[in-house]
Amino acid sequence: MRFISLLSFLPIFLFSFEIEFNKKFYHTLPHEILKTHLVIRIDDDSEKEVDNRLNKFNELIKEYDKVDKKLASFNIRPNFRHSGNTPTIRGYIGELIYTIESNKAHFMDEFITQITDLKKFRDTSVSITNLSWTIKETTYNVTLDLLRFEAINWAQTYAINLSNDVKMSCSLKKISINKTPVPIYNKATYSPTESLTVPQANQEIIEINPKFILECK
């Protein structure tokens, strides 16, 4: 009798199953930051002259306070000419690179205009590239946290509803949310420009696609 009694309980403990699936969660955010890369390049015979002229651009960039600036590079290097196997210095090339951001398109336009107006010599080039709207990194990270919280809450509610539907005890066994990389802006390919064409601000979709594993007993 004890053996039969034990068998009668086995199906209750043996019958269980897992559900594994993915679900997408997303938020749509308006673009808020206009971003570009600025490169100033000077080619001259004198290293001192290159340095002086680059510093004039650098001072103007620092003085303009209506955009955010981040210095990427300030360097001066020899410009070699090879004659046979012997390289000789024929001058110097200076390069000043900044990442520029603004939440107002007309400030970006005004800033670029002031920089290009400072260009007085043919051996000086002012270039901008990758001019595009984006969202702040802080806004992006906060949105990701909200999406993760939303996914966890949804899964817990789904487990409760599933328990009621199948008349079993269902619970969230595992949730895998892949680490979503922070937006990385493409490496700039610098090309000269005569005028600033500002793209239209739009929206960006931030999404996660977590995998859920639910267990029902």
Backbone as CSV, one residue per row, in Angstrom:
resi,resn,N_x,N_y,N_z,CA_x,CA_y,CA_z,C_x,C_y,C_z
1,MET,0.829,-1.211,0.000,0.000,0.000,0.000,0.859,1.255,0.000
2,ARG,1.956,1.195,0.745,2.834,2.370,0.790,3.436,2.637,-0.587
3,PHE,3.768,1.549,-1.319,4.348,1.685,-2.658,3.351,2.314,-3.624
4,ILE,2.093,1.857,-3.558,1.054,2.412,-4.415,0.793,3.879,-4.090
5,SER,0.808,4.180,-2.808,0.597,5.563,-2.383,1.698,6.474,-2.909
6,LEU,2.932,5.970,-2.898,4.054,6.765,-3.389,3.945,7.004,-4.883
7,LEU,3.523,5.978,-5.622,3.374,6.128,-7.074,2.320,7.154,-7.441
8,SER,1.294,7.233,-6.615,0.215,8.171,-6.924,0.669,9.620,-6.868
9,PHE,1.776,9.898,-6.172,2.275,11.270,-6.083,3.350,11.578,-7.133
10,LEU,3.891,10.548,-7.754,4.983,10.767,-8.706,4.607,11.682,-9.867
11,PRO,3.442,11.540,-10.503,3.126,12.426,-11.635,3.105,13.898,-11.255
12,ILE,2.747,14.174,-10.030,2.690,15.576,-9.589,4.078,16.195,-9.594
13,PHE,5.080,15.382,-9.172,6.434,15.928,-9.092,7.171,15.812,-10.414
14,LEU,6.806,14.810,-11.212,7.507,14.599,-12.464,7.012,15.514,-13.567
15,PHE,5.755,15.891,-13.546,5.209,16.707,-14.631,5.540,18.186,-14.404
16,SER,6.512,18.641,-15.128,6.902,20.057,-15.097,7.473,20.409,-16.461
17,PHE,7.509,21.644,-16.765,8.040,22.041,-18.069,8.625,23.443,-17.988
18,GLU,9.437,23.750,-18.983,10.052,25.077,-19.089,9.611,25.730,-20.389
19,ILE,9.484,27.032,-20.338,9.167,27.826,-21.531,10.328,28.792,-21.754
20,GLU,10.857,28.777,-22.944,11.981,29.662,-23.278,11.609,30.505,-24.494
21,PHE,11.751,31.822,-24.385,11.376,32.699,-25.499,12.041,34.065,-25.342
22,ASN,12.005,34.817,-26.404,12.527,36.196,-26.422,11.377,37.170,-26.618
23,LYS,11.562,38.356,-26.100,10.579,39.419,-26.307,11.306,40.751,-26.393
24,LYS,10.887,41.565,-27.337,11.531,42.861,-27.553,10.837,43.952,-26.740
25,PHE,11.650,44.822,-26.124,11.152,45.998,-25.414,11.885,47.216,-25.989
26,TYR,11.159,48.294,-26.213,11.814,49.454,-26.811,11.150,50.758,-26.362
27,HIS,11.947,51.811,-26.424,11.470,53.170,-26.211,11.945,54.018,-27.384
28,THR,11.145,54.961,-27.783,11.525,55.892,-28.838,11.879,57.239,-28.226
29,LEU,13.076,57.721,-28.533,13.553,58.977,-27.953,13.809,60.001,-29.055
30,PRO,13.497,61.251,-28.789,13.811,62.297,-29.770,15.299,62.629,-29.753
31,HIS,15.843,62.902,-30.903,17.230,63.353,-30.971,17.369,64.702,-30.262
32,GLU,18.479,64.872,-29.573,18.654,66.090,-28.780,20.011,66.753,-28.950
33,ILE,20.971,66.053,-29.537,22.324,66.590,-29.659,22.789,66.516,-31.114
34,LEU,23.273,67.643,-31.614,23.878,67.695,-32.944,25.390,67.571,-32.768
35,LYS,25.961,66.593,-33.440,27.376,66.275,-33.229,28.139,66.254,-34.545
36,THR,29.393,66.697,-34.486,30.247,66.650,-35.669,31.706,66.555,-35.238
37,HIS,32.555,66.244,-36.212,34.002,66.222,-35.999,34.613,67.372,-36.805
38,LEU,35.460,68.124,-36.167,36.117,69.270,-36.793,37.613,68.997,-36.888
39,VAL,38.165,69.183,-38.080,39.605,68.996,-38.286,40.184,70.232,-38.968
40,ILE,41.234,70.746,-38.359,41.966,71.872,-38.948,43.368,71.376,-39.260
41,ARG,43.785,71.532,-40.502,45.079,71.011,-40.952,45.879,72.134,-41.602
42,ILE,47.127,72.276,-41.168,48.001,73.339,-41.690,49.312,72.715,-42.151
43,ASP,49.749,73.115,-43.343,51.000,72.631,-43.931,51.892,73.847,-44.186
44,ASP,53.057,73.887,-43.520,53.934,75.052,-43.652,55.392,74.614,-43.506
45,ASP,56.304,75.480,-43.999,57.737,75.166,-43.901,58.253,75.254,-42.469
46,SER,57.635,76.105,-41.668,58.122,76.377,-40.315,57.257,75.674,-39.261
47,GLU,57.897,74.926,-38.387,57.171,74.260,-37.299,56.566,75.286,-36.350
48,LYS,57.311,76.369,-36.101,56.812,77.420,-35.212,55.580,78.097,-35.797
49,GLU,55.606,78.327,-37.121,54.470,78.970,-37.772,53.225,78.080,-37.715
50,VAL,53.420,76.788,-37.910,52.294,75.845,-37.819,51.706,75.881,-36.417
51,ASP,52.579,75.884,-35.425,52.125,75.908,-34.036,51.356,77.187,-33.725
52,ASN,51.875,78.317,-34.164,51.213,79.605,-33.904,49.829,79.663,-34.542
53,ARG,49.734,79.214,-35.779,48.459,79.290,-36.485,47.435,78.307,-35.930
54,LEU,47.894,77.118,-35.544,46.978,76.161,-34.927,46.442,76.700,-33.600
55,ASN,47.293,77.374,-32.861,46.880,77.922,-31.569,45.842,79.035,-31.716
56,LYS,45.900,79.776,-32.820,44.875,80.788,-33.059,43.495,80.136,-33.222
57,PHE,43.464,79.031,-33.971,42.208,78.285,-34.102,41.778,77.723,-32.751
58,ASN,42.735,77.196,-32.025,42.429,76.578,-30.741,41.865,77.595,-29.748
59,GLU,42.408,78.799,-29.758,41.909,79.850,-28.860,40.474,80.241,-29.213
60,LEU,40.198,80.357,-30.510,38.845,80.708,-30.937,37.850,79.611,-30.553
61,ILE,38.266,78.374,-30.733,37.396,77.247,-30.364,37.082,77.277,-28.874
62,LYS,38.082,77.511,-28.056,37.885,77.532,-26.602,37.017,78.710,-26.157
63,GLU,37.134,79.847,-26.863,36.386,81.049,-26.473,34.897,80.927,-26.783
64,TYR,34.541,80.187,-27.808,33.138,80.061,-28.188,32.446,79.127,-27.191
65,ASP,31.496,79.660,-26.431,30.917,78.910,-25.314,29.482,78.412,-25.564
66,LYS,29.017,78.469,-26.817,27.651,78.034,-27.103,27.574,76.592,-27.598
67,VAL,28.731,75.947,-27.733,28.770,74.530,-28.093,29.716,73.823,-27.128
68,ASP,29.564,72.520,-27.025,30.473,71.721,-26.201,31.585,71.186,-27.087
69,LYS,32.825,71.293,-26.559,33.981,70.877,-27.339,34.802,69.838,-26.583
70,LYS,35.319,68.877,-27.318,36.216,67.890,-26.719,37.415,67.716,-27.637
71,LEU,38.596,68.062,-27.117,39.815,67.962,-27.911,40.175,66.499,-28.135
72,ALA,40.349,66.131,-29.388,40.731,64.759,-29.726,42.221,64.657,-30.035
73,SER,42.776,65.700,-30.675,44.188,65.635,-31.038,44.711,67.030,-31.375
74,PHE,45.958,67.278,-30.953,46.695,68.480,-31.344,48.117,68.005,-31.588
75,ASN,48.512,67.918,-32.843,49.848,67.383,-33.115,50.484,68.076,-34.310
76,ILE,51.794,68.103,-34.296,52.593,68.642,-35.401,53.647,67.591,-35.728
77,ARG,53.760,67.253,-36.999,54.713,66.222,-37.400,55.481,66.682,-38.644
78,PRO,56.699,66.189,-38.802,57.468,66.550,-40.004,56.834,65.962,-41.257
79,ASN,56.974,66.702,-42.329,56.519,66.238,-43.634,57.758,65.854,-44.443
80,PHE,58.002,64.555,-44.561,59.232,64.082,-45.187,59.098,63.964,-46.701
81,ARG,60.223,64.233,-47.373,60.339,63.983,-48.804,61.502,63.031,-49.002
82,HIS,61.259,61.975,-49.755,62.297,60.953,-49.951,63.021,61.197,-51.264
83,SER,64.330,61.276,-51.153,65.187,61.396,-52.333,66.188,60.248,-52.263
84,GLY,65.940,59.251,-53.077,66.747,58.045,-52.960,66.373,57.326,-51.681
85,ASN,67.379,57.008,-50.878,67.145,56.355,-49.599,67.236,57.326,-48.433
86,THR,67.359,58.614,-48.730,67.551,59.599,-47.673,66.318,60.490,-47.552
87,PRO,65.579,60.369,-46.449,64.416,61.250,-46.248,64.868,62.626,-45.747
88,THR,64.257,63.656,-46.294,64.544,65.012,-45.838,63.234,65.702,-45.458
89,ILE,63.308,66.588,-44.481,62.123,67.312,-44.029,61.837,68.470,-44.981
90,ARG,60.665,68.467,-45.567,60.274,69.538,-46.481,59.299,70.515,-45.846
91,GLY,58.957,70.296,-44.584,58.032,71.174,-43.886,57.370,70.425,-42.738
92,TYR,56.260,71.013,-42.248,55.570,70.427,-41.094,54.058,70.458,-41.322
93,ILE,53.409,69.441,-40.806,51.953,69.347,-40.901,51.377,69.364,-39.488
94,GLY,50.488,70.299,-39.264,49.822,70.380,-37.970,48.359,70.019,-38.104
95,GLU,47.839,69.349,-37.084,46.450,68.909,-37.137,45.794,69.132,-35.777
96,LEU,44.631,69.767,-35.825,43.844,70.023,-34.622,42.471,69.383,-34.834
97,ILE,42.102,68.451,-33.950,40.850,67.703,-34.122,39.989,67.856,-32.875
98,TYR,38.741,68.209,-33.091,37.782,68.365,-32.001,36.497,67.601,-32.319
99,THR,35.837,67.146,-31.267,34.454,66.686,-31.364,33.575,67.807,-30.835
100,ILE,32.603,68.217,-31.623,31.751,69.350,-31.282,30.312,68.878,-31.114
101,GLU,29.651,69.358,-30.061,28.252,69.007,-29.820,27.455,70.248,-29.445
102,SER,26.190,70.265,-29.857,25.298,71.366,-29.508,23.851,70.890,-29.586
103,ASN,22.997,71.475,-28.762,21.564,71.139,-28.859,20.811,72.161,-29.712
104,LYS,21.534,73.100,-30.289,20.934,74.105,-31.169,21.682,74.129,-32.500
105,ALA,20.953,73.908,-33.578,21.587,73.868,-34.896,22.203,75.209,-35.275
106,HIS,21.562,76.321,-34.893,22.093,77.625,-35.317,23.385,77.965,-34.579
107,PHE,23.582,77.417,-33.363,24.855,77.615,-32.669,25.972,76.858,-33.386
108,MET,25.666,75.656,-33.842,26.654,74.881,-34.585,27.017,75.598,-35.879
109,ASP,26.025,76.131,-36.569,26.268,76.862,-37.809,27.123,78.093,-37.557
110,GLU,26.804,78.825,-36.504,27.561,80.028,-36.156,29.004,79.687,-35.807
111,PHE,29.187,78.622,-35.063,30.530,78.200,-34.650,31.382,77.821,-35.858
112,ILE,30.841,76.985,-36.739,31.589,76.553,-37.916,31.926,77.734,-38.813
113,THR,30.998,78.680,-38.922,31.243,79.864,-39.751,32.417,80.675,-39.210
114,GLN,32.470,80.862,-37.898,33.583,81.607,-37.290,34.917,80.904,-37.516
115,ILE,34.908,79.584,-37.432,36.143,78.828,-37.641,36.617,78.943,-39.082
116,THR,35.710,78.769,-40.025,36.092,78.825,-41.435,36.508,80.246,-41.844
117,ASP,35.945,81.268,-41.205,36.330,82.648,-41.505,37.771,82.939,-41.099
118,LEU,38.303,82.140,-40.154,39.678,82.345,-39.708,40.692,81.774,-40.695
119,LYS,40.225,80.980,-41.615,41.102,80.379,-42.615,41.490,81.434,-43.651
120,LYS,42.801,81.708,-43.740,43.274,82.773,-44.618,44.289,82.287,-45.655
121,PHE,44.769,81.079,-45.508,45.821,80.593,-46.392,45.365,79.305,-47.095
122,ARG,45.875,79.110,-48.292,45.512,77.938,-49.067,46.051,76.655,-48.443
123,ASP,47.129,76.784,-47.652,47.710,75.600,-47.027,46.996,75.226,-45.724
124,THR,45.864,75.889,-45.465,45.058,75.584,-44.285,43.716,75.004,-44.736
125,SER,43.327,73.888,-44.154,42.030,73.290,-44.483,41.204,73.136,-43.211
126,VAL,39.922,73.455,-43.345,38.970,73.270,-42.249,37.904,72.297,-42.736
127,SER,37.754,71.206,-42.050,36.834,70.157,-42.489,35.894,69.754,-41.358
128,ILE,34.667,69.424,-41.725,33.728,68.845,-40.774,33.155,67.582,-41.406
129,THR,32.754,66.641,-40.572,32.190,65.401,-41.092,31.321,64.742,-40.034
130,ASN,30.549,63.730,-40.474,29.651,62.987,-39.584,28.723,63.909,-38.802
131,LEU,28.257,64.946,-39.451,27.315,65.850,-38.795,25.968,65.145,-38.685
132,SER,25.542,64.856,-37.475,24.308,64.100,-37.291,23.728,64.353,-35.905
133,TRP,22.427,64.101,-35.813,21.732,64.207,-34.530,21.825,62.881,-33.783
134,THR,21.894,62.961,-32.465,21.942,61.759,-31.640,21.315,62.068,-30.287
135,ILE,21.443,61.137,-29.352,20.942,61.348,-27.997,22.122,61.345,-27.033
136,LYS,21.924,61.946,-25.873,22.981,61.988,-24.871,23.250,60.584,-24.338
137,GLU,24.511,60.356,-23.988,24.880,59.052,-23.438,24.153,58.784,-22.119
138,THR,23.983,59.827,-21.297,23.276,59.648,-20.025,21.816,59.272,-20.265
139,THR,21.187,59.928,-21.238,19.802,59.593,-21.580,19.701,58.158,-22.072
140,TYR,20.650,57.742,-22.877,20.678,56.390,-23.406,20.779,55.368,-22.273
141,ASN,21.683,55.602,-21.315,21.888,54.650,-20.223,20.673,54.568,-19.300
142,VAL,20.052,55.708,-19.010,18.846,55.710,-18.176,17.729,54.940,-18.871
143,THR,17.595,55.130,-20.172,16.561,54.423,-20.936,16.783,52.919,-20.908
144,LEU,18.041,52.490,-21.018,18.343,51.062,-20.941,17.945,50.483,-19.581
145,ASP,18.231,51.228,-18.518,17.850,50.759,-17.175,16.336,50.617,-17.059
146,LEU,15.605,51.572,-17.606,14.139,51.509,-17.569,13.615,50.316,-18.368
147,LEU,14.238,50.034,-19.492,13.823,48.898,-20.306,14.084,47.572,-19.582
148,ARG,15.198,47.472,-18.907,15.494,46.249,-18.147,14.471,46.060,-17.032
149,PHE,14.156,47.149,-16.327,13.163,47.081,-15.254,11.793,46.677,-15.815
150,GLU,11.462,47.232,-16.969,10.194,46.900,-17.618,10.144,45.422,-17.994
151,ALA,11.266,44.891,-18.494,11.323,43.489,-18.896,11.154,42.559,-17.694
152,ILE,11.781,42.888,-16.583,11.674,42.047,-15.381,10.251,42.069,-14.842
153,ASN,9.653,43.238,-14.763,8.267,43.347,-14.281,7.304,42.586,-15.184
154,TRP,7.508,42.725,-16.479,6.628,42.031,-17.430,6.727,40.519,-17.249
155,ALA,7.956,40.001,-17.082,8.156,38.561,-16.939,7.501,38.029,-15.668
156,GLN,7.595,38.780,-14.596,6.978,38.339,-13.342,5.450,38.317,-13.457
157,THR,4.897,39.310,-14.094,3.447,39.340,-14.313,3.010,38.213,-15.235
158,TYR,3.805,37.967,-16.265,3.490,36.886,-17.200,3.484,35.537,-16.489
159,ALA,4.438,35.327,-15.581,4.507,34.073,-14.833,3.256,33.874,-13.979
160,ILE,2.767,34.936,-13.351,1.550,34.854,-12.537,0.345,34.506,-13.401
161,ASN,0.216,35.170,-14.545,-0.909,34.905,-15.449,-0.853,33.491,-16.013
162,LEU,0.350,33.040,-16.324,0.503,31.689,-16.857,0.124,30.646,-15.802
163,SER,0.495,30.908,-14.568,0.132,29.997,-13.474,-1.376,29.831,-13.388
164,ASN,-2.087,30.929,-13.512,-3.550,30.873,-13.456,-4.138,30.130,-14.646
165,ASP,-3.525,30.293,-15.816,-4.060,29.674,-17.030,-3.860,28.156,-17.047
166,VAL,-2.678,27.701,-16.624,-2.370,26.264,-16.710,-2.597,25.547,-15.380
167,LYS,-3.033,26.287,-14.382,-3.301,25.721,-13.057,-2.070,25.039,-12.464
168,MET,-0.939,25.710,-12.623,0.317,25.219,-12.071,1.065,26.384,-11.438
169,SER,2.164,26.079,-10.790,3.000,27.122,-10.196,4.132,27.454,-11.159
170,CYS,4.040,28.606,-11.793,5.053,29.028,-12.777,5.858,30.198,-12.212
171,SER,7.142,30.161,-12.473,8.008,31.227,-11.963,9.093,31.540,-12.980
172,LEU,9.645,32.722,-12.859,10.730,33.143,-13.740,12.021,32.484,-13.259
173,LYS,12.530,31.571,-14.057,13.742,30.843,-13.683,15.000,31.615,-14.058
174,LYS,14.979,32.231,-15.247,16.176,32.941,-15.710,15.781,33.997,-16.724
175,ILE,16.482,35.112,-16.660,16.329,36.151,-17.677,17.715,36.601,-18.099
176,SER,17.959,36.582,-19.392,19.263,36.980,-19.932,19.090,38.234,-20.778
177,ILE,19.719,39.301,-20.343,19.684,40.557,-21.089,21.102,40.869,-21.513
178,ASN,21.369,40.731,-22.784,22.713,40.988,-23.288,23.106,42.431,-23.049
179,LYS,24.364,42.614,-22.746,24.867,43.959,-22.531,24.778,44.739,-23.839
180,THR,24.029,45.796,-23.800,23.855,46.634,-24.988,24.953,47.687,-25.022
181,PRO,25.737,47.741,-26.096,26.838,48.699,-26.131,26.357,50.137,-26.215
182,VAL,27.099,51.008,-25.579,26.827,52.442,-25.700,27.072,52.844,-27.153
183,PRO,26.264,53.724,-27.712,26.459,54.103,-29.111,27.881,54.585,-29.373
184,ILE,28.485,53.991,-30.366,29.836,54.397,-30.741,29.751,55.097,-32.083
185,TYR,30.227,56.299,-32.126,30.136,57.072,-33.351,31.215,56.621,-34.321
186,ASN,30.845,56.537,-35.582,31.784,56.068,-36.587,33.015,56.960,-36.639
187,LYS,34.141,56.322,-36.900,35.363,57.087,-37.051,35.216,58.059,-38.213
188,ALA,35.582,59.276,-37.961,35.348,60.306,-38.964,36.246,60.135,-40.179
189,THR,35.682,60.361,-41.334,36.441,60.478,-42.574,36.353,61.939,-42.993
190,TYR,37.424,62.655,-42.786,37.373,64.105,-42.921,37.453,64.529,-44.382
191,SER,36.534,65.395,-44.751,36.520,65.913,-46.114,36.123,67.380,-46.077
192,PRO,36.747,68.209,-46.910,36.450,69.638,-46.880,34.996,69.933,-47.192
193,THR,34.500,70.999,-46.646,33.122,71.408,-46.915,33.069,72.921,-47.057
194,GLU,32.235,73.403,-47.918,32.095,74.837,-48.135,30.967,75.422,-47.300
195,SER,29.946,74.664,-47.026,28.818,75.177,-46.257,28.293,74.079,-45.342
196,LEU,27.620,74.489,-44.308,27.107,73.552,-43.323,25.650,73.225,-43.639
197,THR,25.385,71.971,-43.932,24.028,71.511,-44.160,23.601,70.691,-42.956
198,VAL,22.696,71.220,-42.162,22.284,70.559,-40.926,21.174,69.557,-41.228
199,PRO,21.365,68.295,-40.855,20.299,67.305,-41.086,19.122,67.556,-40.154
200,GLN,17.986,67.030,-40.521,16.782,67.210,-39.712,16.818,66.283,-38.505
201,ALA,16.477,66.828,-37.340,16.408,66.021,-36.126,15.255,65.033,-36.241
202,ASN,15.494,63.829,-35.768,14.481,62.783,-35.889,14.333,62.071,-34.556
203,GLN,14.079,60.782,-34.581,13.943,59.983,-33.369,14.825,58.753,-33.462
204,GLU,15.116,58.180,-32.318,15.943,56.981,-32.268,15.267,55.942,-31.383
205,ILE,15.290,54.691,-31.840,14.680,53.599,-31.081,15.763,52.881,-30.276
206,ILE,15.574,52.832,-28.963,16.465,52.093,-28.080,15.742,50.818,-27.682
207,GLU,16.364,49.671,-27.891,15.657,48.419,-27.638,16.554,47.367,-26.991
208,ILE,15.906,46.430,-26.292,16.575,45.246,-25.778,15.727,44.045,-26.178
209,ASN,16.353,42.892,-26.261,15.638,41.675,-26.671,16.016,40.536,-25.715
210,PRO,15.559,40.598,-24.453,15.965,39.599,-23.454,15.373,38.216,-23.725
211,LYS,16.074,37.187,-23.233,15.585,35.810,-23.315,15.068,35.413,-21.927
212,PHE,13.867,34.865,-21.893,13.235,34.436,-20.647,13.149,32.914,-20.591
213,ILE,13.339,32.376,-19.406,13.080,30.965,-19.136,12.155,30.883,-17.936
214,LEU,10.950,30.360,-18.163,9.970,30.169,-17.097,9.811,28.689,-16.814
215,GLU,9.647,28.341,-15.560,9.471,26.960,-15.156,8.110,26.803,-14.480
216,CYS,7.360,25.778,-14.914,6.057,25.481,-14.340,6.078,24.083,-13.742
217,LYS,5.577,23.971,-12.532,5.545,22.680,-11.835,4.121,22.384,-11.380
